[in-house]
């Protein structure tokens, strides 16, 4: 699959268009919007310009086999259902057919690989398919603390029992439905203006959960929820009076009513919102923009609002619990306490050749308000070993600035490159702070906008993000802010006539001008528009389905995104190769443990932890120097030459000083699991500890390093 994705992989948009075309869903909104935009760019309705859809393949074995082998598959996928749903007896009864199914599966895989390998080699990808690549993310060590706590708490069983529960809708028979209807009618007749007082009535918190209010103009409401005779009949007068009394954001303070406006939909403006409790609105609940109505008045019950926040805290575990439970729990052999986790990794799961894995590569770091987010920190090194690693600082921003600076000829020669190298968060001169001050948003929000723009997003997506960040922002204000940001950063488009000859016959191209990032995006677009786009450092080629000769001017943002992210993968490959060389050269007792895009962790003997930290700094220096050299620059600023710090720890966590206190781990790792805090070392401290020299590791003569952990 990784080979196929590298050679002929599809973006998510292309995959959806391919599915729509295969199923003849030409009324699909995505398909109609794409075709309209495509025809507008080309100025014609030429069906042959969409031939890439016919010459593309999805990722299943059947589709890939048909695509590369040009013949129908041998498989009968109906037999697979026997393995999935059948019993052991079904397998025995159909043994010959099922054995043939498995043999054909192997045969199809072999024939596909035989044809695909030639195409992969022709594309001149990095020849890095050696032991280091095979071991990427395939040896995360685990201790028994991953399974049980050092001091188990009696609450844990109850907590896990609650988390395992799921809501199941039970069908009601006709008699039950009639009984419920008659009961509700009786309650309604007896109420008539007074709130129902019953021992069996639900606590007020449940009815308050549905009455959400928003700070600002945006509000959730069903147009049939109020203002109809039917709905008013079922709401008591006291309840209606209370709702009016606690409402906010009124159109006219003299009129006791509410102003209802639709919440924004993630998919686009004007689309309906199914529920204000869905994932896109969790950020608004967490920030206090969206809240339960009892919080509007002083001294009222805050239970409903607390339930909303608890739901957000549980959202991480709600998504990842099944992935954790799905891990195959092989028993450790008798007499041994330590094992290893072997994740199912797709080495190149995206068109930018990033590794893909559903749990360890995507799980967030521990946060105080996220239930279960300490999951990664429970992975520990065995006694006598530690994890040494580092994060590449602003990796993709630096790569993009380097590509832009290569036009000038030296690093920091463009405004974007200068802010990347010399910008200071404390002084407010870094890129994210500048963007935040320009349009009046938070720095973290500006960071999202900057990376989205770097990945090729345009004006419309910028407006969408601004509306998401500031729920009370009117569409006109969002448009003005987005245009202001685009003018200041990308600049504006100007036509340039390419080619020789008279001006009328020359091809017209548009470039960016008068923006702080104009030079960067002109350089990125030049690579993305070239006949065969390749990464500027290692020369990895883009997939066939995104080549400009195939898709013309379509999917330009995806190609720009590919240039940046695929270059970041080149960075990781170079870093791993340099580390493998140093480990072998100096006989360091270490091996790659995990790599997560811009983060690497090595499992090593504690006695050579200092040498591994120095090796990481040297590898980063060599990688940065190689990138600069390949882009025609023969110097390297000290501010980017080294990792800001190298972490030495006994468990897998981003910040070694973080005790990973979460709702499910309130006492932290040190008290609950007896995991001490790690250490971070700057390049200066590493040089002091090692003398600035790499030395061969002697496992017999060398004493354990002191004060490492």
C-alpha positions, 0 to 999 in steps of 0.5 A: 500500500505504501508503494502504491500511495507513493506512486499513484496515491490520491488526496482525500478530495480526489478519493471522494471524487473518484468514488462519486464518479465510480458510483455515478453520483454526479449530483453530489455537491463536491462533484458539482463544485469541482466540475464547475471550478474546473470548467471555469479554469479551462474555459471549456467543458472537456470530459477528457481533462478528467481522465485522471479519474479513470487512471487512478485507483483506490487503496484496496487490494482488488482495486490496486491489482486491477490497476497495475496488473490490468486484469480481473482479480481472482478473489471472491470477497464473499468468502472473507465473511466466513472469517469475520462472522463464521464459526470454527465449524464454518471454516472447517466445512469450507477449508479448501475454498478458504485456503484457496482464497488465502493463496489467491490473496498472496498471489495477487499481492505478489503480482501487484508488488512485482509490477509496482516495484518497477514503477516505484524505482522509476520515480527515483524516490529516496533509496531508504528502505533498509533496516531503519525504515523497517523498524520505524515505530515498530519497537515501542517498549512497555512495562507492566505499569501500562496495564496496572497502577503501582497502587490500584484505586478501587474507583478504577473498576467503576470508572472503566465500567462507566467508560465501556457503556454505550447507549442503545436505543430499545424499541418500544411496543405499541402498548408502551407507546400508548401508555407513555402518550396517555401519561404525558397528556395527563401530566400536561392537563394537571400542570396548567401554569405550574411547574410539575412537582413530582417525586419521580420527576427528573432533576432540573439539570436535564431540562437545562442541558437543552437550553444552550446560550452563546456569548455573541450573535450565534445561537442554537435553535430549532425553528419548530422548537418554540413559537408554535402552539404545539411546542408552547402547549408542552412547556409550562408557563413558569418554565417559559417565564424562566427562559425569558428571564434568563435569556441574554443577547436580546435585540431590544433590552426593553422587549423580554425576548431572545435573538435566535441565529444559526450556529456556523457549520464546519462544512460551510456557511448556511448549512444546518447544524445537527447538534450543538454538542457535536465535536466542532462546538466543543472548543466553544463550550471549553472557551465559554462562548457556548454555555448552559442557561443556568450559568447566566444568573447568579446563584443558580445550579451549574450542574448542566454546564459542568456536564457539558464540560465533563463531556469535553473532557471525555471526548479524547477517551471516547475516540481512542478507547476502542483503539486501545482495547483493539490492541492485541494483548499477547501474554508475556512469557512466564518469568518475564515482566517486559514486552513490546508494542508492535503498532500496525504502521503504514510507512507511507500512508499519505501522498506526502509519504507520512507514516500513518497509525491510528493510535500512537501517531495520532494520540495527543499529549497529556492535558489536564482536562482530557480523560485518558490522555496520559496513555502515551506516557504509560509506555516506559523503557525497561530498567537500565534504559531510557528514551532520548529524543527531540522535536524539530522546532518549526520544521515545516515553517523553516523548510518553507522559508528556506525554499523562499530564501533560496531565491535570494541566495542567503537565509533570512533574505526574505521577511518570512525567512527573517521572522522564522530565524530571528523572531522572538515570542517574548518581543512579539516579533515572531510570525504568529504574534505578528499575525495575531496583532494584525487581525486581533486574534489569539496567538494560537489561533494565528498559528493555525491560520499561518500553517493553513496558509502554508499548506495552500489554503486561500481566502475562503478557508481563512474566512471560515477559520476566523468565523470559527475562532470568533463566534460573534464575528459577522461575515462581512467582518470575517471577509475584511479580516481575511482580505487584510491578512492575505494582502499583508502576507501573500500580497496580491496577484500580478500577471507575468508573461512566460516564454519568448516571442510576442506578448500575445503568444506568451503564456500568462502566469500569476505571481504574488507581490508586495506581501511578507510571504510573496517570495515563499509562495512564488517559490513553492508554486514554481515547484508545484507547477513544474512538469514533474514536481520533486522535493528540492532536497532528496528529489522525491517525485509527486504521485502521478495523479497530482502531476500537472501534466495530468491534472493541469491547474487543478489541486494546486493547494494539494501540490503546495501542501505536498512540497512542504510536507514531503520535504519534512519527510525528507528531513526525517529520513536524513535525520534517521540516516545520520543517527543510524550512521553515528550509532553504528560508528560509535557502537552506541547501545541504542535503536530507533523507538518511534518517529512522529513526523517532527519528533524522534525517540531512541531507546538506549542504555542509560550509560550512553544517554549523553552520547545519544543526546550529542549524536542527535544534535550532530545529526540535526546539524548535518540535516539542516546543513544538507538542506541549505546546501541542496538549495544553494546556500553554504552557510547555516545560522546558529539559531536553527543549527541545533535542537532547542533541547534534547529530552532524556526520560524513562517514558514516552512524553513530549515534556519530561517535566510534565507529570501528566495529571489528567482526570483519569490520572489526578495524582500524576505519574510520579505518585501513581506509577512511580515514574520520575521526571525526566531532563531536558538538555540544551546544546551547551549543557550537552557539550559540558557533559560530553566534552563536545566529542563522540566516543565509542561506547564500551558496555563493560568499562563505562559506568552509568551516567549520573544525574541523567534522569 
